[in-house]
Amino acid sequence: MKTFAGLLALSLSLLVPVLARGEAALPQHPSHGVGGGHVPAHGPAPFRGNPHPAAEHPNFSDRGGHPNAPHVHTNDKWVGHDTGRDDAHYHLDHPWEHGRFTGGFGRGHVFHLAGGGPSRFWFGGFYFSVAPYDLGFANDWFWDSDQIVIYEDPDHDGWYLAYNVRLGTYVHVTYLGNS
């Protein structure tokens, strides 16, 4: 009986770190209406209206507790995707130079980042790079474990939007191909 109790205690002590990591990866309740496991049902609508150039140091914190980065409210409102088609920050001379991403878009396709960093990251054999203008908006991303969802960008040819499920923020990314 002592042996069984000892084995049970050892098994539980080995299982606790695994469970703790798993709990951290599970969706949590949204904080202040952003992130916390919320996955938008759809990407942003094409921008309609008078486009305005993006500021060099924009402020996206539209409410108390919201991040100063492009983000999505839990009611699926995309904050920060409003500069229009001609935003020079997202101009590419050769859109889709490495082909188009075919791994799936939106809520039903949640991917786990598997490594790299903003200049080149990957999951499931697909490789991407964050837009130079958006680099500062990805400082808090965990490049080896965060869950992301890819959405098509309706305004900027050659770009996709990578949404971080944990943070509720997103960045423009370009597809670099697959392995």
N, CA and C of each residue as an Amber inpcrd file, in Angstrom:
protein
   537
   0.8290000  -1.1900000   0.0000000   0.0000000   0.0000000   0.0000000
   0.8720000   1.2520000   0.0000000   1.9800000   1.2150000   0.7660000
   2.8730000   2.3690000   0.8030000   3.4720000   2.6150000  -0.5830000
   3.7880000   1.5260000  -1.2870000   4.3590000   1.6600000  -2.6250000
   3.3610000   2.3270000  -3.5630000   2.1010000   1.8990000  -3.4840000
   1.0710000   2.4960000  -4.3270000   0.8990000   3.9780000  -4.0100000
   0.8630000   4.3210000  -2.7510000   0.7160000   5.7230000  -2.3490000
   1.9170000   6.5390000  -2.8250000   3.1030000   5.9700000  -2.7300000
   4.3100000   6.6630000  -3.1910000   4.2850000   6.8930000  -4.6970000
   3.8740000   5.8610000  -5.4470000   3.7690000   5.9980000  -6.9010000
   2.7070000   7.0230000  -7.2920000   1.6030000   7.0320000  -6.5700000
   0.5470000   8.0000000  -6.8440000   1.0430000   9.4150000  -6.5830000
   1.7290000   9.6220000  -5.4730000   2.2670000  10.9470000  -5.1480000
   3.2850000  11.3950000  -6.1950000   4.1590000  10.4840000  -6.6130000
   5.1530000  10.8150000  -7.6370000   4.4680000  11.1570000  -8.9620000
   3.4860000  10.3730000  -9.3510000   2.7580000  10.6290000 -10.5990000
   2.0880000  11.9970000 -10.5700000   1.4440000  12.3190000  -9.4580000
   0.7750000  13.6130000  -9.3370000   1.7730000  14.7630000  -9.3680000
   2.9340000  14.5750000  -8.7350000   3.9270000  15.6500000  -8.7280000
   4.4800000  15.8870000 -10.1260000   4.5600000  14.8510000 -10.9540000
   5.0090000  15.0130000 -12.3320000   3.9090000  15.5980000 -13.2220000
   2.6770000  15.3570000 -12.8580000   1.5500000  15.8110000 -13.6580000
   1.2090000  17.2830000 -13.4200000   1.4870000  17.8000000 -12.2500000
   1.1320000  19.1790000 -11.9140000   1.7370000  20.1910000 -12.8910000
   3.0420000  20.1390000 -13.2090000   3.5700000  21.1090000 -14.1760000
   2.9190000  20.9960000 -15.5540000   2.5970000  19.7700000 -15.9730000
   1.9500000  19.5850000 -17.2610000   0.5660000  20.2120000 -17.2470000
  -0.1920000  19.9710000 -16.1960000  -1.5210000  20.5580000 -16.0900000
  -1.4470000  22.0750000 -15.9920000  -0.4790000  22.5750000 -15.2600000
  -0.3450000  24.0230000 -15.1160000  -0.0750000  24.6690000 -16.4720000
   0.7760000  24.0710000 -17.2700000   1.0470000  24.6140000 -18.6100000
  -0.2010000  24.5230000 -19.4710000  -0.9120000  23.4320000 -19.3770000
  -2.1410000  23.2710000 -20.1400000  -3.1880000  24.2940000 -19.7630000
  -3.3160000  24.5880000 -18.4720000  -4.2910000  25.5780000 -18.0410000
  -3.9350000  26.9540000 -18.5700000  -2.6370000  27.2720000 -18.6250000
  -2.2250000  28.5730000 -19.1360000  -2.5740000  28.7000000 -20.6120000
  -2.6150000  27.5790000 -21.3350000  -2.9010000  27.6270000 -22.7600000
  -4.4040000  27.6320000 -23.0500000  -5.2270000  27.2900000 -22.0560000
  -6.6600000  27.2810000 -22.2720000  -7.1990000  28.7000000 -22.3060000
  -8.2570000  28.9290000 -23.0910000  -8.8410000  30.2640000 -23.1110000
  -9.2940000  30.6850000 -21.7290000  -9.0650000  31.9440000 -21.4400000
  -9.4930000  32.5140000 -20.1720000 -10.5570000  33.5370000 -20.4710000
 -11.2600000  34.0050000 -19.4700000 -12.2910000  35.0020000 -19.7040000
 -11.6590000  36.3020000 -20.1850000 -12.2740000  36.9480000 -21.1820000
 -11.7160000  38.1870000 -21.7090000 -11.5500000  39.2390000 -20.6190000
 -10.4810000  39.9870000 -20.7230000 -10.1920000  41.0530000 -19.7760000
 -10.5100000  42.3870000 -20.4390000 -11.4130000  43.1250000 -19.8850000
 -11.7850000  44.4380000 -20.4040000 -12.2730000  44.3690000 -21.8430000
 -12.7990000  43.2280000 -22.2750000 -13.3440000  43.1170000 -23.6120000
 -12.3330000  42.8770000 -24.7100000 -11.0970000  42.4670000 -24.3740000
 -10.0560000  42.1960000 -25.3660000  -9.2920000  40.9440000 -24.9500000
  -9.0680000  40.0420000 -25.9000000  -8.2130000  38.8760000 -25.6640000
  -8.8170000  37.8580000 -24.7250000  -7.9520000  37.2090000 -23.9640000
  -8.3860000  36.2340000 -22.9820000  -8.9990000  34.9830000 -23.5780000
  -8.7110000  34.6810000 -24.8330000  -9.2380000  33.4820000 -25.4590000
 -10.3130000  33.7460000 -26.4950000 -10.7950000  34.9670000 -26.6070000
 -11.8100000  35.2710000 -27.6220000 -11.2120000  35.1650000 -29.0180000
 -11.9230000  34.4840000 -29.9110000 -11.5110000  34.3830000 -31.3070000
 -12.6070000  35.0460000 -32.1530000 -12.2540000  36.0950000 -32.8950000
 -13.2710000  36.7740000 -33.7080000 -13.9240000  35.8330000 -34.7240000
 -15.2040000  36.0300000 -34.9430000 -15.9560000  35.2110000 -35.8910000
 -15.5360000  35.4920000 -37.3280000 -14.9930000  36.6850000 -37.5740000
 -14.6310000  37.0800000 -38.9330000 -13.5370000  38.1360000 -38.8700000
 -12.8870000  38.3540000 -39.9950000 -11.8820000  39.4040000 -40.0890000
 -12.5570000  40.7570000 -40.2520000 -11.7520000  41.8060000 -40.3920000
 -12.3410000  43.1340000 -40.5520000 -13.0020000  43.2810000 -41.9140000
 -14.0000000  44.1350000 -41.9650000 -14.6340000  44.4670000 -43.2430000
 -13.6900000  45.3760000 -44.0190000 -13.8070000  45.4160000 -45.3390000
 -12.9980000  46.3770000 -46.0970000 -13.2800000  47.7880000 -45.5860000
 -12.2440000  48.6010000 -45.5160000 -12.4110000  49.9610000 -45.0050000
 -13.2070000  50.8030000 -45.9970000 -14.1930000  51.4880000 -45.4810000
 -14.9960000  52.4100000 -46.2810000 -14.9710000  53.7480000 -45.5590000
 -14.7820000  54.7820000 -46.3100000 -14.7320000  56.1040000 -45.7010000
 -13.4980000  56.8350000 -46.1730000 -13.1780000  57.8960000 -45.4720000
 -12.0080000  58.6950000 -45.8150000 -10.7790000  58.0970000 -45.1530000
  -9.8750000  57.5140000 -45.9520000  -8.6660000  56.9520000 -45.3430000
  -7.8030000  58.0620000 -44.7700000  -7.1030000  57.7280000 -43.7400000
  -6.1720000  58.6840000 -43.1450000  -4.8370000  57.9900000 -42.9660000
  -3.7530000  58.7290000 -43.1800000  -2.4450000  58.0840000 -43.0110000
  -2.2270000  57.6700000 -41.5600000  -1.5660000  56.5410000 -41.4070000
  -1.2550000  56.0640000 -40.0550000  -0.2250000  56.9860000 -39.4210000
  -0.4380000  57.2810000 -38.1670000   0.5120000  58.1200000 -37.4290000
   1.7880000  57.3260000 -37.1660000   2.8880000  58.0380000 -36.9960000
   4.1490000  57.3500000 -36.6980000   4.1020000  56.6640000 -35.3360000
   3.3730000  57.2320000 -34.3960000   3.2270000  56.6330000 -33.0640000
   1.7490000  56.6340000 -32.6900000   0.9630000  55.7460000 -33.3270000
  -0.4760000  55.7420000 -33.0570000  -0.7950000  55.2470000 -31.6550000
  -1.9640000  55.6230000 -31.1700000  -2.4460000  55.1530000 -29.8790000
  -3.7260000  54.3670000 -30.1190000  -3.6750000  53.0600000 -29.8870000
  -4.8200000  52.1900000 -30.1240000  -5.5890000  51.8790000 -28.8470000
  -5.1550000  52.4130000 -27.7170000  -5.8230000  52.1460000 -26.4470000
  -7.1000000  52.9930000 -26.3950000  -8.1770000  52.4290000 -26.9360000
  -9.4210000  53.1670000 -27.0840000 -10.2870000  53.1780000 -25.8320000
  -9.9630000  52.3600000 -24.8480000 -10.6910000  52.2990000 -23.5770000
  -9.7060000  51.9100000 -22.4850000 -10.0750000  52.1710000 -21.2620000
  -9.2410000  51.7680000 -20.1360000  -9.0000000  50.2710000 -20.1400000
  -7.7450000  49.8800000 -19.9730000  -7.3940000  48.4670000 -19.9360000
  -7.1610000  47.8460000 -21.3000000  -7.3750000  48.5860000 -22.3710000
  -7.1320000  48.0410000 -23.7050000  -5.6880000  48.2860000 -24.1140000
  -5.1220000  47.3770000 -24.9180000  -3.7160000  47.5100000 -25.3000000
  -3.4890000  48.6550000 -26.2810000  -2.2800000  49.1930000 -26.2540000
  -1.8880000  50.2030000 -27.2310000  -1.2900000  49.4890000 -28.4390000
  -2.1250000  48.6900000 -29.0670000  -1.7670000  47.9100000 -30.2550000
  -3.0700000  47.6310000 -30.9900000  -3.0200000  47.3790000 -32.2850000
  -4.2470000  46.9840000 -32.9800000  -4.8430000  45.7630000 -32.2720000
  -6.1430000  45.8040000 -32.0140000  -6.7750000  44.7240000 -31.2610000
  -8.2200000  44.5330000 -31.7050000  -8.8410000  43.4710000 -31.1890000
 -10.2220000  43.1610000 -31.5270000 -11.0190000  43.0650000 -30.2340000
 -12.1120000  43.8180000 -30.1670000 -13.0020000  43.7300000 -29.0120000
 -13.7440000  42.3960000 -29.0470000 -14.2610000  41.9830000 -27.9150000
 -14.9870000  40.7150000 -27.8630000 -16.3150000  40.7730000 -28.6140000
 -16.7170000  41.9580000 -29.0700000 -17.8920000  42.0500000 -29.9510000
 -17.4610000  42.0140000 -31.4220000 -16.2050000  41.6410000 -31.6660000
 -15.5970000  41.4860000 -32.9920000 -15.3580000  42.7950000 -33.7340000
 -15.2710000  43.9110000 -33.0170000 -14.8940000  45.1840000 -33.6380000
 -13.3710000  45.2280000 -33.7300000 -12.8510000  45.4190000 -34.9630000
 -11.4120000  45.4840000 -35.2040000 -10.9570000  46.9210000 -35.0300000
 -10.1220000  47.1760000 -34.0490000  -9.6040000  48.5140000 -33.7620000
  -8.2470000  48.6680000 -34.4430000  -8.0820000  49.7320000 -35.2370000
  -6.7920000  50.0060000 -35.8550000  -6.6740000  49.6040000 -37.3030000
  -7.7240000  49.0380000 -37.8680000  -7.6590000  48.6450000 -39.2780000
  -8.4860000  49.6320000 -40.0910000  -7.9950000  50.8930000 -40.1370000
  -8.8130000  51.9550000 -40.7260000  -8.0120000  52.9730000 -41.5290000
  -6.8850000  52.5630000 -42.0880000  -6.0790000  53.5160000 -42.8600000
  -6.3320000  53.4080000 -44.3590000  -7.1140000  52.4450000 -44.7940000
  -7.4750000  52.3280000 -46.1930000  -6.4560000  51.5810000 -47.0380000
  -6.8290000  51.3540000 -48.2880000  -6.0190000  50.5460000 -49.2120000
  -4.6620000  51.1450000 -49.5360000  -4.5400000  52.4490000 -49.5000000
  -3.3070000  53.0930000 -49.9590000  -2.2980000  53.3720000 -48.8500000
  -2.4250000  52.6990000 -47.7220000  -1.4840000  52.9100000 -46.6220000
  -0.0890000  52.4390000 -47.0530000   0.8360000  53.3630000 -47.1570000
   2.1950000  53.0570000 -47.6320000   2.9220000  52.0610000 -46.7270000
   2.5360000  51.9570000 -45.4590000   3.1800000  51.0150000 -44.5490000
   2.9750000  49.5650000 -44.9840000   1.9260000  49.3150000 -45.7490000
   1.6000000  47.9420000 -46.1460000   1.6600000  47.7490000 -47.6660000
   2.4330000  48.5720000 -48.3390000   2.6150000  48.3980000 -49.7790000
   3.6680000  47.3170000 -50.0330000   3.3610000  46.4080000 -50.9320000
   4.3190000  45.3850000 -51.3670000   4.4630000  45.4860000 -52.8810000
   5.6960000  45.5100000 -53.3640000   5.9270000  45.5360000 -54.8090000
   5.4720000  44.2390000 -55.4750000   5.5910000  43.1360000 -54.7450000
   5.2210000  41.8210000 -55.2940000   4.3200000  41.0870000 -54.3010000
   3.0220000  41.4630000 -54.2450000   2.1170000  40.7730000 -53.3170000
   2.0730000  39.2700000 -53.6060000   1.9850000  38.4890000 -52.5720000
   1.9060000  37.0290000 -52.6450000   3.0950000  36.4420000 -53.4050000
   4.2540000  37.0480000 -53.2130000   5.4810000  36.6210000 -53.9020000
   5.7920000  35.1380000 -53.6690000   5.4460000  34.6320000 -52.4870000
   5.7410000  33.2370000 -52.1380000   4.4930000  32.3610000 -52.1890000
   3.4670000  32.8270000 -52.8820000   2.2110000  32.0900000 -52.9500000
   1.2280000  32.5870000 -51.9070000   0.1280000  31.9080000 -51.8240000
  -0.9200000  32.2820000 -50.8720000  -1.0380000  31.2200000 -49.7880000
  -1.3420000  31.6760000 -48.5970000  -1.5310000  30.7790000 -47.4580000
  -2.8010000  29.9560000 -47.6910000  -2.6960000  28.6440000 -47.5040000
  -3.8280000  27.7370000 -47.7380000  -4.1760000  26.9110000 -46.5060000
  -3.6780000  27.3020000 -45.3450000  -3.8870000  26.5070000 -44.1380000
  -5.2230000  26.7140000 -43.4500000  -6.0110000  27.6600000 -43.8840000
  -7.3180000  27.9130000 -43.2830000  -7.3750000  29.2510000 -42.5790000
  -8.5310000  29.8710000 -42.6610000  -8.7190000  31.2090000 -42.0990000
  -9.8440000  31.2180000 -41.0700000  -9.7050000  32.1080000 -40.1140000
 -10.7920000  32.3810000 -39.1890000 -10.9160000  31.4260000 -38.0310000
 -12.0150000  31.5940000 -37.3310000 -12.2850000  30.9580000 -36.0440000
 -12.0170000  29.4580000 -36.0110000 -12.3080000  28.7320000 -37.0420000
 -12.1340000  27.2800000 -37.0280000 -10.7080000  26.8100000 -37.2490000
  -9.7580000  27.7580000 -37.3310000  -8.3700000  27.4000000 -37.6330000
  -7.4250000  28.1070000 -36.6700000  -7.2670000  27.5440000 -35.4850000
  -6.3790000  28.1100000 -34.4710000  -5.0540000  27.3540000 -34.5370000
  -3.9670000  28.1100000 -34.6860000  -2.6330000  27.5200000 -34.8310000
  -1.7760000  27.8560000 -33.6170000  -0.8400000  26.9750000 -33.2910000
   0.1190000  27.2100000 -32.1970000   1.4570000  27.6070000 -32.8030000
   1.9480000  28.7880000 -32.4240000   3.2640000  29.2080000 -32.9000000
   4.2980000  28.1880000 -32.4410000   5.2340000  27.8720000 -33.3320000
   6.2010000  26.8160000 -33.0360000   7.6350000  27.3100000 -32.9780000
   7.8630000  28.6080000 -33.1960000   9.2250000  29.1110000 -33.0830000
   9.4760000  30.3200000 -33.9510000  10.6930000  30.8180000 -33.8320000
  11.1120000  31.9780000 -34.6040000  10.9140000  33.2720000 -33.8430000
  10.6150000  34.2920000 -34.5780000  10.3920000  35.6200000 -34.0270000
   9.6550000  36.4310000 -35.0690000   9.4870000  37.7090000 -34.8510000
   8.6580000  38.4920000 -35.7690000   9.1650000  38.5210000 -37.2180000
  10.4640000  38.4310000 -37.4290000  10.9630000  38.4890000 -38.8020000
  10.7350000  37.1840000 -39.5590000  10.5830000  36.0820000 -38.8290000
  10.2870000  34.7870000 -39.4510000   9.7930000  33.8370000 -38.3690000
   8.5040000  33.5310000 -38.4300000   7.9200000  32.5900000 -37.4710000
   7.1540000  31.5280000 -38.2290000   6.7880000  30.4450000 -37.5210000
   6.1630000  29.3340000 -38.2150000   5.2320000  28.5580000 -37.3120000
   4.3860000  27.8010000 -37.9890000   3.4940000  26.8240000 -37.3680000
   3.0550000  25.8780000 -38.4730000   2.9520000  24.6020000 -38.1730000
   2.4550000  23.6130000 -39.1230000   3.1350000  23.6050000 -40.4810000
   4.3990000  24.0060000 -40.5470000   5.1130000  24.0350000 -41.8050000
   4.8900000  25.2960000 -42.6300000   4.1280000  26.2610000 -42.1030000
   3.8760000  27.5320000 -42.7900000   4.7480000  28.6080000 -42.1530000
   5.3170000  29.4860000 -42.9730000   6.2300000  30.5220000 -42.4980000
   5.6780000  31.9110000 -42.8420000   5.8490000  32.8380000 -41.9010000
   5.3530000  34.1960000 -42.0540000   6.3690000  35.1960000 -41.5200000
   6.1350000  36.4650000 -41.8460000   6.9440000  37.5660000 -41.3220000
   6.0190000  38.7250000 -40.9870000   6.2640000  39.3860000 -39.8640000
   5.4670000  40.5370000 -39.4340000   5.8900000  41.7700000 -40.2320000
   4.9170000  42.5870000 -40.5980000   5.1870000  43.8350000 -41.3200000
   6.1250000  44.7100000 -40.4820000   7.1200000  45.3300000 -41.1200000
   8.0440000  46.1940000 -40.3580000   7.3240000  47.2430000 -39.5080000
   6.2680000  47.8340000 -40.0330000   5.5280000  48.8640000 -39.2780000
   4.8750000  48.2900000 -38.0260000   4.5590000  46.9950000 -38.0300000
   3.8430000  46.3700000 -36.9090000   4.7500000  45.6860000 -35.8870000
   6.0590000  45.7210000 -36.0850000   6.9670000  44.9800000 -35.1970000
   6.7530000  45.2950000 -33.7220000   6.5910000  46.5450000 -33.3800000
   6.4050000  46.9340000 -31.9800000   5.1110000  46.4250000 -31.3620000
   4.1480000  46.0540000 -32.1970000   2.8680000  45.5630000 -31.6890000
   2.9200000  44.0850000 -31.3320000   4.0300000  43.4290000 -31.6110000
   4.1670000  41.9990000 -31.3350000   5.2040000  41.7200000 -30.2450000
   5.5730000  42.7310000 -29.4900000   6.6010000  42.5520000 -28.4510000
   6.2170000  41.5470000 -27.3710000   4.9320000  41.3980000 -27.0880000
   4.4910000  40.5150000 -26.0040000   4.0850000  39.1230000 -26.4770000
   4.3100000  38.8320000 -27.7350000   3.9210000  37.5220000 -28.2670000
   4.9190000  36.4550000 -27.8170000   4.4250000  35.2570000 -27.5430000
   5.2630000  34.1090000 -27.2190000   5.4150000  33.3040000 -28.5110000
   6.5630000  33.4520000 -29.1620000   6.7680000  32.9060000 -30.4980000
   6.8580000  31.3870000 -30.5260000   6.9390000  30.7610000 -29.3790000
   7.0190000  29.2950000 -29.3420000   5.7660000  28.6400000 -28.7740000
   4.7170000  29.4380000 -28.4670000   3.5600000  28.7890000 -27.8510000
   2.2200000  29.4980000 -28.0300000   2.1930000  30.7720000 -28.3640000
   0.9030000  31.4630000 -28.4800000   0.0200000  30.8350000 -29.5490000
  -1.2800000  30.9500000 -29.3360000  -2.2510000  30.5390000 -30.3310000
  -2.5610000  31.7530000 -31.2090000  -2.5920000  31.5400000 -32.5290000
  -2.9580000  32.6220000 -33.4270000  -3.9890000  32.1240000 -34.4340000
  -4.6900000  33.0820000 -35.0140000  -5.6480000  32.8100000 -36.0740000
  -5.3020000  33.7510000 -37.2170000  -5.3060000  33.2340000 -38.4310000
  -4.9900000  34.0350000 -39.6100000  -6.3020000  34.4700000 -40.2840000
  -6.3620000  35.7550000 -40.6180000  -7.5020000  36.3080000 -41.3530000
  -6.9760000  36.9610000 -42.6270000  -7.7940000  36.9710000 -43.6540000
  -7.4150000  37.6760000 -44.8760000  -7.5600000  39.1730000 -44.6360000
  -6.6480000  39.9500000 -45.1900000  -6.7110000  41.4040000 -45.0750000
  -7.4450000  41.9320000 -46.3040000  -8.6230000  42.5160000 -46.1250000
  -9.4010000  42.9540000 -47.2850000  -8.8740000  44.2240000 -47.9470000
  -7.9200000  44.8990000 -47.3170000  -7.4640000  46.1960000 -47.8220000
  -6.0400000  46.2210000 -48.3410000  -5.2030000  45.2930000 -47.9310000
  -3.7810000  45.3710000 -48.2570000  -3.3340000  44.0980000 -48.9580000
  -3.1680000  44.1870000 -50.2840000  -2.7890000  43.0180000 -51.0820000
  -1.4520000  42.4360000 -50.6100000  -1.4430000  41.1230000 -50.4400000
  -0.2250000  40.4250000 -50.0320000  -0.0740000  40.2850000 -48.5300000
  -0.9780000  40.8740000 -47.7600000  -0.9020000  40.8160000 -46.2970000
  -2.0610000  40.0060000 -45.7380000  -1.7810000  39.3720000 -44.6070000
  -2.7930000  38.7020000 -43.8090000  -2.7520000  39.3360000 -42.4310000
  -3.7430000  39.0390000 -41.6110000  -3.7670000  39.5270000 -40.2330000
  -3.6160000  38.3250000 -39.3120000  -2.5810000  38.3430000 -38.4810000
  -2.3620000  37.2850000 -37.4960000  -2.8830000  37.7980000 -36.1660000
  -3.9090000  37.1430000 -35.6490000  -4.5780000  37.5320000 -34.4060000
  -4.0860000  36.6450000 -33.2680000  -3.6090000  37.2550000 -32.1920000
  -3.1070000  36.5260000 -31.0280000  -4.2670000  36.2990000 -30.0650000
  -4.6510000  35.0480000 -29.8750000  -5.8060000  34.6890000 -29.0530000
  -5.6240000  35.1030000 -27.5990000  -4.4260000  34.9470000 -27.0770000
  -4.1720000  35.2800000 -25.6690000  -4.3000000  36.7740000 -25.4110000
  -3.7340000  37.5800000 -26.2930000  -3.6760000  39.0270000 -26.0820000
  -4.8370000  39.7910000 -26.7060000  -5.4270000  39.2400000 -27.7540000
  -6.4850000  39.9510000 -28.4660000  -5.9530000  40.9940000 -29.4280000
  -4.6500000  40.9620000 -29.6990000  -4.0300000  41.9140000 -30.6190000
  -3.7460000  41.2210000 -31.9450000  -3.4650000  42.0460000 -32.9650000
  -3.1400000  41.4730000 -34.2610000  -2.0740000  42.3090000 -34.9520000
  -1.4120000  41.6750000 -35.9110000  -0.4010000  42.3410000 -36.7340000
  -0.5850000  41.9020000 -38.1780000  -0.0960000  42.7250000 -39.0930000
  -0.0570000  42.3600000 -40.5070000   1.1220000  41.4160000 -40.7220000
   0.8830000  40.3390000 -41.4420000   1.9430000  39.3790000 -41.7400000
   1.9020000  39.0350000 -43.2180000   3.0580000  38.7080000 -43.7480000
   3.1370000  38.2370000 -45.1270000   3.6010000  36.7910000 -45.1190000
   3.0890000  36.0350000 -46.0490000   3.3670000  34.6100000 -46.1480000
   4.7010000  34.3840000 -46.8410000   5.5460000  33.5620000 -46.2330000
   6.8640000  33.2590000 -46.7810000   6.9510000  31.8880000 -47.4370000
   5.8740000  31.1280000 -47.3960000   5.8680000  29.7940000 -48.0040000
   5.7590000  28.6980000 -46.9650000   5.8510000  27.4560000 -47.4360000
   5.7780000  26.3160000 -46.5120000   6.9200000  25.3570000 -46.7940000
   7.1070000  24.4560000 -45.8380000   8.2200000  23.5030000 -45.9540000
   7.7840000  22.2240000 -46.6130000
